[in-house]
Amino acid sequence: MNEPQKDTQRALAAAKLIFDGRDPAKDSSAILVTLEGLVSLVLLAVMGRDEQKAAAMLNEGLVPGVESRLALHTSRR
């Protein structure tokens, strides 16, 4: 298995933990709160607990990356 495939498997495993059996339609608010906590935790961890760097990574790296993935998903429909 190559690295992109491993990343996909990691993302699926993380999503399962975040959803934790909750219904995405009914429990979307609670699921998103969990996701916010996870994103904050990971950004702080990889940025050495520096809040400013974590915020910059969110705005300059993570948000554009998520938008790009969403656009790719849309283009494949």
Secondary structure by P-SEA (a helix, b strand, c coil): ccaaaaaaaaaaaaaaaaacccccccaaaaaaaaaaaaaaaaaaaaacccaaaaaaaaaccaaaaaaaaaaaaaaac
